[in-house]
């Protein structure tokens, strides 16, 4: 039972932080459309949703930290806004929150998609990362992606990496089984592999490398994707808000403050 304690603590912590940092919509009020940028500025509050993990948003020695948390605070400060940040482990719920107007901004590593009918608009790239295969350094370890044939990979439900694994299955000419996990986030999947509950999972490289020092039994050196750009996301109707975010991001990415932030979270990013 002890190996599941961390999962429970993370879930309780995320709910507690959500209650502290974010004022939920009244039950009788149903938000049907996203707030415009003008409405956000007028309210003085930016409502953002992110994932609780070692890169996006977490508690470190009683202090809130995280790459996306600190970027959000910098943007809000520059625009005279208060950032209300909700940690949500469920990818589907984060996306739905943007679509129904509960949140203004999806602020974690969002893989840029080229799908024309995507209801999310992506900001200009914030960082570059890869999806890595997570496995143990034991008899289950594979040395080639070809050996994933007939194996089961666990992945966060709704992750864009699903398409990559499906393509990989076609490339190797055999079936790779995909098990989507809705209850847990990426870091929980690392724990589950480490504890032997599952054999293989997929995780963002930045998150994996931030976590690996506590899980030395894991191998995270096999990429399943090329390096890809990751961004923030807003509702497709919020083009003015998107323009404002892009203007700010492209200016902020040229600053020493941004470079220090990338270094703090061990993320490589070249100035554009």
N, C-alpha and C positions, 0 to 999 in steps of 0.2 A: 504493500500500500504506500510505502514511503516514496517510491518513485513517481507516484501520481500527485504527491503533495504539492510539488512546484506548480503543476498545471492548475490545481485549484487555487493556490495563492495568487497566481498571475490573473486568473479570471476575476477573483474577488477584488484584487487591486485595481484592475481596469474599470470595474463597475464603480468602485469607491471614488476613483479619480474622476470618472465621468460625472458622478453626482456632485463633486466639489467644484469642478471646473466648468461645467456646462449646465445651464438652466434649460430643462426640457420644455418643449412646447406644451401648452395646456391641452388636456385630453379632448376638450370640446373644440379645439381649433385644429383643423387639418390644413397643412400647408400644401398648396397645389402647384405652386410655381416658384422658381428660384427668385431670390431678391436681386434686384439690379444693383450695379455698383453704386449708383446714386443712393439707393436705399441703405446699402451697407454703410456708406460714409455718414449718412444722416443719423443712423442708429448709433454710431460710435462703437459698434461691436462686429467683429469678424468671427463667424462661426465656422470652425474647421474640424475635420475628422481625420484621425491618423491611426496608425497601428502601434500598439504597445510592443516595442522591441528595442534592442540595443542601439539601433541606428536612428529610428524615427523619434521615439519618445519613451522615456523611462525615468525611474527614480534612482538617483545615485547619492548615497549618503544623505538622505532626506532632502535632496535637491532635485528639481525637475530638470532633465537634460534631454539631449537628442538633437541630431542634425536638423530634422524638420521642425522640431519644437523651437530651436534657436532661430532658424530662418523665418518661421512664422512670427516670432516675437519681434525680429528686426523689421519685417515688412509692416506689421501692425504699428510699431513705434513710429516709423517714418511717415505713416499715413494718419497718425493721430487716432488709432483704433485700439480697442481692447480685444485681445485674442482669447476667445473661449474655445478651448480645445477638448474634444471628446476622443478618448482612446476606444477604438472598436476593433476587436480581433477578427470579426467576421467580414471578409472581403465583400460579400454580397450586400450586407447591411451598410457598409461604407458607401458603396455605389448607389444603393437605393436612397440613402440619405441625401445625396447630391441631387438625384433626379426628382425627389419629392419636395425639395427646398428646405429640408431640415438643416442641412449644412450648406455653406457657401463654397467651401474649398476642400478638396480631397488632397491632403498633404502628407503623403508618404511616397515611397518609390513606386510610381505608376508607370508601367511599361507603355511607351508610346505605340499606338496602334494606327494602322493606315486604313482601317475599315471606314468606309464612307458613311455608314449608318450608325456609327458609334455615337451614343448620346452624350459622351464626355468629350470636351475640348481639352487638349493638352497644352500646357505652357511650353516654352522653349526648354530644351534639355537642362537639367540641373546637375546630373551626374551620369557616369558611365559605369555599368556593372555587367556581370554575367550570372547565369543560373548554373549552380554547381550540383553535382550528384553527391549526396551524403550517404556514406556507408561506413561500416566498421572495419578496423584493421584485423580481421579474423578470417576464418575460412569462407565467409560469404563475400569477401572483397573481390571485385572484378578488376581486370586490368585493361579492358577494352569495352567500349560501348556496345560492341557486337555481342558481348556476353549478357546484355540486358534482355535478350530474347527469352520470352516466357517468364520473365521476372515481373514483380509488382512494384511500382513506384508510388509512394504516397505523396500527395501534393495538396496544398491549400485549395479548397473548393473554389472554382471560378478563376483560378490563376491563369494568366496568359501563357504560362509555360506548358499548359496542356497541349496546345497546338504544336509546340516544338517537339514534345514527346511523341505525339501522333506522327509527325513528319519523320522523326527518328525511327519509329517503328517501320515506316515505309522504306526508309533508306537501308535498314539492315535486313529487310525482307522477312521479318518475323514479328510476332505480336509482343508488344510491351503492355502489360496490364497497368491501368491507372486507377488508383483508389483516391478519390477526393475526400479530404477531411474538412468538415465544416466547423467543428468545435474549437480547434486549436490553430494557432498561428505558426509561422515558420520556425521560430525558436523552439516551440514545443515539439515539432517534428524532429529537430536535431536531438532533443532529449529522448524521444521515443526510439530513435535509431540507436543511440548510445546505450539505452537500457535493454535493448534486444527485443522491444515490443514489435518493431518492424525492421526490415533489413535495408530498405532504400527510400530516400526522400529527395526532394529538390528544394533548394534554398538559394536566396540571393547571396552572392559571394561576400558582400560587405557584412551582412548579418552573420554569415557562417564564420568569417574570420574574427569577428568581434566576440564570438561565443566559444571558439575552439579551444581557448586556453583552459577552460574548465572541463573540456571533454576530449582529453588526449587520445581516447580510444577511437576517435572518428578520423576518417579520411575524407577531406573536402577538396581534393586536388584535381578532380575530373570534371571539366566543364561540359554541360550538355547544350550550351548555346554560345554563339559569338557574343562579344561585348555589345550591349544595347543601351540606348539612351532611356533615362527615366526622368519623369517630370511630375508636376502637380496636375490636378484636373479640376475643371469647373463644368457646370451645366452648359450644354451646347448653345443655349440662348444668351449666355452671359459673355458676349464677345467684347464688350467694353471693359468688363472686369478682367478678362483675359489679356487685353492690350495693356492695361495698367500693370498687371503682374509681370508681363514680359518686359516692359520698360524698366521696371524696378529690378527684376532678376538680372537682366543683361548689364545694368549699371553696377549692381552689387557684386556680381561675379568678377568684376575687375578690381575689387578692393582687397586690401590686405586682410580685412576682417573675414572675408569669405575664404581666403586661402588658409587662414588660421583655423577656421571651422572645419575645412576639409582635412587638415592635418590632425586636428583633435580627434576626429572620428576615423582616421586612417583611410581616407578616401583620396584617390589620385584624380586630379582634374586639372587639365591644362587651361590656362587663360586663353580666351578667344579674342 
